[in-house]
């Protein structure tokens, strides 16, 4: 399975990404081995994810979420934390 996820960073910002191993990826972010963006904003907390059959679907959803405003991301998070597709 493939996941699109949103992390809340230590400075209150959000990071959106995709992976095929959600637990391993969040751990990597918190160990400083994740995205450059999150390395200086530790710790990170998983606040939202969606599950997809294909890598392409997860990447497409990541692209769409990254274009949402902060307010829209917060609405997504509050309406469906742990949401699965």
FENZI-V626209 format. One record per residue. N is the residue number from 1. RES is the residue in one letter. PSI is psi in whole degrees, -180 to 180 (none if undefined). Layout:
# FENZI-V626209
{{N:RES:PSI} {N:RES:PSI}}
This chain:
# FENZI-V626209
{{1:X:160} {2:X:143} {3:X:142} {4:X:134} {5:X:158} {6:X:131} {7:X:143} {8:X:122} {9:X:164} {10:X:-26} {11:X:8} {12:X:-4} {13:X:170} {14:X:145} {15:X:133} {16:X:136} {17:X:-176} {18:X:156} {19:X:167} {20:X:3} {21:X:90} {22:X:-48} {23:X:-46} {24:X:-39} {25:X:-44} {26:X:-41} {27:X:-44} {28:X:-43} {29:X:-48} {30:X:-18} {31:X:2} {32:X:10} {33:X:10} {34:X:-148} {35:X:150} {36:X:-38} {37:X:-42} {38:X:-20} {39:X:-37} {40:X:9} {41:X:33} {42:X:156} {43:X:165} {44:X:151} {45:X:131} {46:X:122} {47:X:-12} {48:X:144} {49:X:157} {50:X:149} {51:X:135} {52:X:153} {53:X:-41} {54:X:155} {55:X:-41} {56:X:-40} {57:X:-44} {58:X:-42} {59:X:-38} {60:X:-43} {61:X:-38} {62:X:-47} {63:X:-45} {64:X:-43} {65:X:-39} {66:X:-22} {67:X:-3} {68:X:152} {69:X:166} {70:X:-44} {71:X:-42} {72:X:-38} {73:X:-42} {74:X:-36} {75:X:-43} {76:X:-47} {77:X:-46} {78:X:-27} {79:X:-14} {80:X:40} {81:X:128} {82:X:13} {83:X:138} {84:X:141} {85:X:none}}
